[in-house]
Amino acid sequence: MTGPHDVVDERRAYAAKPLIGAFVLDAALVVVFTVIGRLSHDEHPLAGLWTTSWPFLLALIVGWAISFAWRAPTAPVRTGLPVWAVTVAGGMLLRAADGQGVQPAFVVVASLVLLAFLVGWRLVAALAGRARRTG
């Protein structure tokens, strides 16, 4: 027999799944971005992966906090754009502080790839959700 508290706990657990999934997907895509970058420079994708990834991963966490991403984790504009902007800007600032390169070409490429990754999946999810509701 279940009580009202069990129903509330079940709803919270159900609501947490998209939140956790969205954050894990964002973090995985940031790591994929760094792996692609390392491969494009003929570097071993795993050797130095943490050194390359940590500035962007830390900035991603800050972006989630600043944008209150947990309120609408899959929203492309409300969450995706600010998370992307903070991830790129913060990642570049942290790279510079750590003595890593922030050449203009890298900033442009990182901005475009992370835009496609961090906002792109949210756009696809929003369009798929809209299609399910109307179709």
SULCOR-V249326 format. One record per residue. N is the residue number from 1. RES is the residue in one small letter. SS is DSSP state (H for helix, E for strand, L for the rest). PSI is psi in radians with two decimals (999 if undefined). OMEGA is omega in radians with two decimals (none if undefined). Layout:
# SULCOR-V249326
N;RES;SS;PSI;OMEGA + N;RES;SS;PSI;OMEGA
This chain:
# SULCOR-V249326
1;m;L;2.32;-3.14 + 2;t;L;2.59;3.12 + 3;g;L;3.14;-3.11 + 4;p;H;-0.52;3.13 + 5;h;H;-0.58;3.11 + 6;d;H;-0.67;3.13 + 7;v;H;-0.74;3.11 + 8;v;H;-0.77;3.12 + 9;d;H;-0.69;3.13 + 10;e;H;-0.72;3.11 + 11;r;H;-0.71;3.12 + 12;r;H;-0.74;3.13 + 13;a;H;-0.71;3.12 + 14;y;H;-0.73;-3.12 + 15;a;H;-0.50;-3.11 + 16;a;H;-0.42;-3.08 + 17;k;H;-0.87;3.11 + 18;p;H;-0.60;3.14 + 19;l;H;-0.91;-3.14 + 20;i;H;-0.76;3.13 + 21;g;H;-0.72;-3.14 + 22;a;H;-0.76;3.14 + 23;f;H;-0.77;3.14 + 24;v;H;-0.71;3.12 + 25;l;H;-0.77;3.09 + 26;d;H;-0.85;-3.12 + 27;a;H;-0.73;3.13 + 28;a;H;-0.70;3.14 + 29;l;H;-0.59;3.04 + 30;v;H;-0.74;3.11 + 31;v;H;-0.73;3.09 + 32;v;H;-0.76;3.09 + 33;f;H;-0.80;-3.11 + 34;t;H;-0.62;3.09 + 35;v;H;-0.79;3.12 + 36;i;H;-0.75;3.12 + 37;g;H;-0.76;-3.14 + 38;r;H;-0.73;3.12 + 39;l;H;-0.64;-3.12 + 40;s;H;-0.29;3.10 + 41;h;L;0.35;3.12 + 42;d;L;0.59;3.07 + 43;e;L;2.64;3.08 + 44;h;L;2.28;-3.04 + 45;p;L;-0.46;-3.10 + 46;l;L;-0.54;3.10 + 47;a;L;2.08;-3.13 + 48;g;L;0.12;-3.12 + 49;l;H;-0.76;-3.13 + 50;w;H;-0.75;3.14 + 51;t;H;-0.69;-3.13 + 52;t;H;-0.63;-3.01 + 53;s;H;-0.63;-2.93 + 54;w;H;-0.68;-3.13 + 55;p;H;-0.68;-3.13 + 56;f;H;-0.63;3.11 + 57;l;H;-0.74;3.10 + 58;l;H;-0.74;3.10 + 59;a;H;-0.59;3.07 + 60;l;H;-0.78;3.11 + 61;i;H;-0.77;3.11 + 62;v;H;-0.72;3.10 + 63;g;H;-0.72;3.08 + 64;w;H;-0.73;-3.11 + 65;a;H;-0.81;-3.11 + 66;i;H;-0.68;-3.06 + 67;s;L;0.00;-3.05 + 68;f;L;0.82;-3.02 + 69;a;H;-0.45;-3.13 + 70;w;H;-0.31;3.14 + 71;r;H;-0.54;3.13 + 72;a;L;1.21;-2.97 + 73;p;L;-0.40;-3.10 + 74;t;L;0.09;-3.12 + 75;a;L;2.13;-3.09 + 76;p;H;-0.78;-3.07 + 77;v;H;-0.88;-3.06 + 78;r;H;-0.59;-3.11 + 79;t;H;-0.83;-3.05 + 80;g;H;-0.84;-3.10 + 81;l;H;-0.84;3.12 + 82;p;H;-0.64;3.10 + 83;v;H;-0.75;3.11 + 84;w;H;-0.87;-3.08 + 85;a;H;-0.77;-3.13 + 86;v;H;-0.65;3.12 + 87;t;H;-0.79;-3.14 + 88;v;H;-0.95;-3.08 + 89;a;H;-0.84;-3.14 + 90;g;H;-0.72;3.11 + 91;g;H;-0.72;3.13 + 92;m;H;-0.73;3.11 + 93;l;H;-0.74;3.13 + 94;l;H;-0.67;3.07 + 95;r;H;-0.80;-3.13 + 96;a;H;-0.76;3.14 + 97;a;H;-0.50;-3.12 + 98;d;L;-0.01;3.13 + 99;g;L;0.23;3.09 + 100;q;L;2.82;-3.08 + 101;g;L;2.50;3.04 + 102;v;L;0.87;3.13 + 103;q;L;2.59;-3.11 + 104;p;H;-0.72;3.13 + 105;a;H;-0.69;3.10 + 106;f;H;-0.70;3.13 + 107;v;H;-0.75;3.14 + 108;v;H;-0.86;-3.12 + 109;v;H;-0.80;3.13 + 110;a;H;-0.73;3.13 + 111;s;H;-0.80;-3.10 + 112;l;H;-0.77;-3.13 + 113;v;H;-0.79;-3.14 + 114;l;H;-0.54;3.03 + 115;l;H;-0.85;3.12 + 116;a;H;-0.71;-3.11 + 117;f;H;-0.96;-2.97 + 118;l;H;-0.54;3.08 + 119;v;L;-0.61;-3.07 + 120;g;H;-0.82;-3.11 + 121;w;H;-0.55;3.12 + 122;r;H;-0.68;3.07 + 123;l;H;-0.79;3.11 + 124;v;H;-0.78;3.13 + 125;a;H;-0.72;3.14 + 126;a;H;-0.74;3.12 + 127;l;H;-0.69;3.11 + 128;a;H;-0.72;3.10 + 129;g;H;-0.71;3.10 + 130;r;H;-0.72;3.13 + 131;a;H;-0.67;3.12 + 132;r;H;-0.68;-3.11 + 133;r;H;-0.59;-3.10 + 134;t;H;-0.33;-3.04 + 135;g;L;999;none
